[in-house]
Amino acid sequence: MASRKGSKVASLACKYQLRRGKKPDVEGSVGVEKSIKEEPSEFISVKQEPVDEFKVETTKESRSKKRKSVQVKVEDEDIKTSPKVAKTVGKIEDANSGGWFPPNWEKVLDNIRTMRKEVAAPVDSMGCDMCHDKTTSPKIQRYQILVSLMLSSQTKDQVTFAAMGRLREHGLTPENMVATSDDVLRNLLHPVGFYKRKTEYIKRASQILLDKYEGDIPDSIEKLCELPGVGPKMAHICMNSSWNIVSGIGVDTHVHRISQRLGWIPPEKLAENKKTRSPGKEVRKEKKDYQRLTPEDVRVALESWLPKNLWSEVNHLLVGFGQTICKPTGPSCKSCLNFSICPSAKLKW
């Protein structure tokens, strides 16, 4: 009994001391242990509130930092343009394609330049800018360049060059062409493609030049295209060769074909001309797509992204390339420097 009473007294004493904030003198009793355990639990609950606040603040701060880092990254991506695109944009003022450029186009063009230096093409020695008499007056030279372009349509350079030689011997001036009979002129032009029709075109155009331009040729695309037998391709090349004015890209059959083989047509232009076909006919599809894009379609497409300082060069490059390597049928793809990067290299032509 005495021990029980002593335990009760000790327990009460401990509780009293704890309430006053003193350390209990008696340890080991159940009551004391319970009191000690309960009391720190109250302190823990009190300390828990600022810890939660600290966590919330840290989370907000970390989130705000994360947002800032993302914003900086986006700004860097906007500033850091591809070196190739940045270089191109820096040297062109008239590109309006919205930033689209064909993959590897600069490397492809450099490779074509290299191949053109290694192999001479008919256009190099017999092209339209090589057919005129360089000893005559500038006005007559311009006229002869125009006539050579009119003859070049649907005609190989060798045939055009030979016909121009016969015309120069006959006397290739506007006055003499008007005075020459149709039969004589046809014989001089034969075997140029559509030589009968071109005989009429040359005579009519020569008369217009005499009546409106004092025997010279117009110095604008619009007026050149008003002449019979003269289209946009001829007009753009004529402006460059005759007046040294780059007005646009001349798209002949070689430029028309090779531009599409190389994937130089913007996707939106291809989408406009795309036609659903049965599967398993990729080669045939490619060739039909070429036919559906007009030369003017290709010209506008090329001028939308190709730097203007290359417009006067690209026609001559691609024409010679098409005459020697990238031919309409049986192109020499395996010997082409662009074989590994050309999208059409593995097609069978």
HUFENWO-V128168 format. One record per backbone hydrogen bond with DSSP energy under -1.0 kcal/mol. CO is the residue of the C=O (numbers start at 1). NH is the residue of the N-H. Records with the same first field share a line. If there is no record, write none. Layout:
# HUFENWO-V128168
CO = NH, NH
This chain:
# HUFENWO-V128168
1 = 5
2 = 6
3 = 7
4 = 8
5 = 9
6 = 10
7 = 11
8 = 12
9 = 13
10 = 14
11 = 15
12 = 16
13 = 17
14 = 18
15 = 19
16 = 20
17 = 22
18 = 21
29 = 33
30 = 34
31 = 35
32 = 36
33 = 37
34 = 38
35 = 39
36 = 40
37 = 41
38 = 42
39 = 43
40 = 44
41 = 45
42 = 46
43 = 47
44 = 48
47 = 51
48 = 52
49 = 53
50 = 54
51 = 55
52 = 56
53 = 57
54 = 58
55 = 59
56 = 60
57 = 61
58 = 62
59 = 63
60 = 64
61 = 65
62 = 66
63 = 67
64 = 68
65 = 69
66 = 70
67 = 71
68 = 72
69 = 73
70 = 74
71 = 75
72 = 76
73 = 77
74 = 78
75 = 79
76 = 80
79 = 81
82 = 86
83 = 87
84 = 88
85 = 89
86 = 90
88 = 91
102 = 105
104 = 108
105 = 109
106 = 110
107 = 111
108 = 112
109 = 113
110 = 114
111 = 115
112 = 116
113 = 117
114 = 118
115 = 119
121 = 124
122 = 126
123 = 127
127 = 130
133 = 136
137 = 141
138 = 142
139 = 143
140 = 144
141 = 145
142 = 146
143 = 147
144 = 148
145 = 149
146 = 150
147 = 151
148 = 152
152 = 155
156 = 160
157 = 161
158 = 162
159 = 163
160 = 164
161 = 165
162 = 166
163 = 167
164 = 168
165 = 169
166 = 170
167 = 171
171 = 173
173 = 177
174 = 178
175 = 179
176 = 180
181 = 185
182 = 186
183 = 187
184 = 188
185 = 189
186 = 190
189 = 192
192 = 195
194 = 198
195 = 199
196 = 200
197 = 201
198 = 202
199 = 203
200 = 204
201 = 205
202 = 206
203 = 207
204 = 208
205 = 209
206 = 210
207 = 211
208 = 212
209 = 213, 215
213 = 216
220 = 224
221 = 225
224 = 227
227 = 230
231 = 235
232 = 236
233 = 237
234 = 238
235 = 239
236 = 240
237 = 241
238 = 242
239 = 243, 245
245 = 247
252 = 256
253 = 257
254 = 258
255 = 259
257 = 261
258 = 262
259 = 264
266 = 270
267 = 271
268 = 272
269 = 273
281 = 285
282 = 286
283 = 287
284 = 288
285 = 289
286 = 290
287 = 291
288 = 292
289 = 293
294 = 298
295 = 299
296 = 300
297 = 301
298 = 302
299 = 303
302 = 305, 306
304 = 96
307 = 310
308 = 311
310 = 314
313 = 317
314 = 318
315 = 319
316 = 320
317 = 321
318 = 322
319 = 323
320 = 324
321 = 325, 326
325 = 327, 332
331 = 333
333 = 336
336 = 339
338 = 341, 342
342 = 345
344 = 347
